[in-house]
């Protein structure tokens, strides 16, 4: 399975290959994490990442552990992963 890429911080390389979105929701499906982000154009993109990547990018968001990641900005590359 090909997974999408997601970062909590602005990437330092190949910036033209990354898109920016705002987290709308985070779900678990079939042992993977599905992160729905809203694009600048108002569209919803669903990103499929591993549970380990979910924990990594959530830990790097600049929020306290008790705060929700909903509404936080992330950078992503969609590779068409399917859960």
Rosetta blueprint (number, residue, H / E / L):
1 X L
2 X L
3 X L
4 X L
5 X E
6 X E
7 X E
8 X L
9 X L
10 X L
11 X L
12 X L
13 X L
14 X L
15 X H
16 X H
17 X H
18 X L
19 X E
20 X E
21 X E
22 X E
23 X E
24 X E
25 X E
26 X E
27 X E
28 X E
29 X E
30 X L
31 X L
32 X E
33 X E
34 X E
35 X E
36 X E
37 X E
38 X E
39 X E
40 X L
41 X L
42 X L
43 X L
44 X E
45 X E
46 X E
47 X E
48 X E
49 X E
50 X L
51 X H
52 X H
53 X H
54 X H
55 X H
56 X H
57 X H
58 X H
59 X H
60 X H
61 X L
62 X L
63 X L
64 X L
65 X L
66 X L
67 X L
68 X L
69 X L
70 X L
71 X L
72 X L
73 X E
74 X E
75 X E
76 X E
77 X E
78 X L
79 X L
80 X L
81 X L
82 X L
83 X L
